[in-house]
Amino acid sequence: MDAVILAAGRGRRLRPLTDTRPKALLPIGGQTVLGRLCEQVAAHVERIVIVTGYLGEQIRDQIGAAVAGVPVVYVEQPARRGTADAVAQVADVVEGPFVLLNGDMVVDPAFIATLTTGSGWALCAKEVDDPHRYGVVDVGPTGHLRAVIEKPDDPPSALVNLGGYRLDRTVFSYLEQVSVSTRGELELTAIFEPALADGHNVAVARYEGLWYDIGTPPAYLAAVAGVLSRWEESSIDPSASVDPTVQITGRVAIGPRAQIGPMTYLRGPAVVGAGVHLGHAVEVKASVIMADTAIPHLSYVGDSLVGSDVNLGAGTVIANLRHDAASITIGEGATQLLTDRRKLGAVIGDGVKTGINTSIMPGTRIGPNRTIMPGEVIKGDLMDRGATD
């Protein structure tokens, strides 16, 4: 059996982090999201097929030709026209049954086992508290799929589609029948209506474990928290330097060659990437700090996502709480995202430099390689316009 992983998308809602990397390569714990998923599927399949597109060369470089001894092959999606089109690209590659996974999922190993056990088509589903936000799974009296309904106002169940499937080569004829949706994409879930009409039985495989889609900054932070909460203790790479004066609470992942301290306060769940420097009297709370970033002294970073090669000048503060207790928004205009979080800091792209005493307000986004002058107060978007998926 093959595993087909869809990793062609950019992830515009995670800009500016995805201006310089595919969202599947964002770090989660001590791995990337895609690297973690590949390791999980490698125990169950003979081959991994990754569909790439946006910055696909980064994925090929990082994942390589094999994972845990299982060969990896790559298929390019020339134009990102949707998930149905992405799956269609592997028609000449897969030969039999295959597991299909979204490359931006964070799951437990049991998720993969649920799909690789059994035969025929299957869809993985889970009960959630807010099904109207997802593709809702309508299950018939026999326990098989009756329909997938996208974001209904009145969900027929609390079961939602998790983006994991067991399929076979018969799917490709149905992919040819998919038309462009109201969102302007060729969507994979459109295959189920004609397939069910033709008599296909689609099993609904129920799953109760860890599941996150990292598509937005709040969801990404929640996924980090979910993964680290399962750890019995923090993970600190042997090559990292942690000063005895450093205080760590909660679970943290500290990468190779990181230098932490003195007098740093690191509050998990937090991820500190390779080569990061967190210095004197720096406090980092519930954040992801990516590789080779320097926060040398007298700074606070709360509930934030900070890219690679960033330098925060002394006294830089990233605020994470609105005084009016309202939910925090990210972005502006048509791309604005209303979150349900009262605590959310900033999303800072690679290569950003801030001067001393910079104040960054909740929900701010700063695009790659920006330079902020000393003493500035930054809020809203400081981004290049016009980028799309």
C-alpha positions, 0 to 999 in steps of 0.5 A: 500500500502507498501513502499519498500526502498532499503538500502542494499548497502555500497556506496563505492564512499562515502568512508571512511564515508561508511566504518563505516555506510551505506550511507543511514544513512548519515546525511542530515539536522537534520536527516539521509537520510533514516530517512527523506525518511521514514518520508515522505512515512509514510504519504502515506502507511500502512507499510514500508519494508526496504531491508538491507545488509551492516551494516543492524543492524545500520539501524534497530537500528536507524529506529526502529520498526515504523516511525510516527506510521507506522510499519517497517519490515526488509528484508535482502539481503544476497549478494548484487547482484544488485537492481533486486535481492534486490527487489526479496527479498520482494516477500514473504512480499508484498501482493499488490501494492507497492512503490519502492524507493532507500534509498539514495534519497533526495526528496520532499514529493510531490515525494512520492505523485506522485507515490502513486496516481494512479494504475498500474506500474509507473516510476518517471522521471524529466528533467535534464540538463545532461541526459547522466549521468543517465538512460534516459526515452524514452516516447511514444506518449501516454505518457507511457514508451517506454524504459529506456536507461542507460547513452546514448551518444545521449539521446532521451530525457532530462527525467531521471529515478529518482529511484522511482516506483509504482509496483505490484506483477506481477513484481516478474516474470520479476525479475526472467528473469533478467540476469547479466549486463555488470556492473556485477549486476542484475539491476532493469531497465532490467524488463521493456523491457520484461514487455513492450513486454508483453503489460504492460503499465508503466506510466511516472510520471513527477516530478519537485521538489527536487531530489538528489542521494547522491552517491558521495561526491559532490552529497552529499554536493549538497543535503545538500545545496538543503535541507537547501536552502528550510529552512526559517531559520537555525535549532539550537537544544535547547540543543546546546550552541552557544556563542554570539560571533559566526557568522552564515551566510546562513542556518545551522543545529546544533544538540543536545549538540553541543558547538559552539564558541567563535569566530566561523564563521559558513558559511552555508549550513552546518550540525553540528552533535550532541555533536560537538565542534567548538571552538575559531577562527574556520571557517566551510564553506559548510561542514558536521561535524558529531557527537562528532567531535572536532575542538577546535581552529584556524582551517578552514574546507571548502566544506568537509565531516568530520566523527564522533569522529574526532579531528582536532588539532589546526591550521589544515586547509582543503583547498578547492580550487586548484590554477590552477583552475582545477576541483578537483579529489577524490581518486586514480587509478581505483576508482578516481572520477573526479568532476566538482567542483572547490571547494571541500575539504576532506572526513575524516573518523570516529576517525581521529586525526590530529596534530597541523598545519596539512594541508589537500589538496583538494580532500583528503580522510583519512580513519577511525582512522588514526592519522596524525602527527603535521605539515604534508601535506596530499593529495590524499588517506590515505586509506586502500586498497581493500574495495568494495561495 
